[in-house]
Structures are given as C-alpha cells and as structure tokens.
Amino acid sequence: MKQSDAALAFIRELCLEHCEEASHLWILRRKAVQSPRYGLADLLELDNRLEAHVDALRVQARTCGDLCKESLENGHAGEYFRPLS
C-alpha cells in the first residue's frame, strides 16, 4: 500500500520531532552523568525517555534514518549521537 503525500509529511515531521528530542535528551544525559545533582533514578528516567524516542525512530527507520543523516550533515550538536543501529 502506497502512503499518501500527507501521510509521508506527517511521518517526516514525527521523525524530526523524535530525532530532536533524542538529541536533546542525549546531551542532557551526558551532562547529568557528570553532575552530582542527578542520582541513579534520574539517569534511569532519562534513559527510559531516550529509549522511547529511539524506538520510535526505529519504527520508521528508512524515513527517520534519512532525516538523522541530514541533521548530521548540517552539524547539529547532539545529532552525533546516532540513534539508529
């Protein structure tokens, strides 16, 4: 079944949102690991949130992967965390 242009645009926007959130959470987690204000429970919460966004990216790996590659090419900080395996 071929997806409509509207559906593809929606999926692309959703992928972009998940990519941006994963990037932000990765940066936040990286800082939190070194901060005495964050405990293990806080890190676990960040890990769970990050994992949820990465899982969402995996669902539409083709579309989301292309979008993440574009972000890498544009040099956005945090996108260097490669959410797709």
Stockholm file with secondary structure:
# STOCKHOLM 1.0

chainA/1-85         MKQSDAALAFIRELCLEHCEEASHLWILRRKAVQSPRYGLADLLELDNRLEAHVDALRVQARTCGDLCKESLENGHAGEYFRPLS
#=GR chainA/1-85 SS CCCCHHHHHHHHHHHHHHHHHHHHHHHHHHHHHTCTTCCHHHHHHHHHHHHHHHHHHHHTHHHHHHHHHHHHHTTCTTTTSCCCC
#=GC SS_cons        CCCCHHHHHHHHHHHHHHHHHHHHHHHHHHHHHTCTTCCHHHHHHHHHHHHHHHHHHHHTHHHHHHHHHHHHHTTCTTTTSCCCC
//
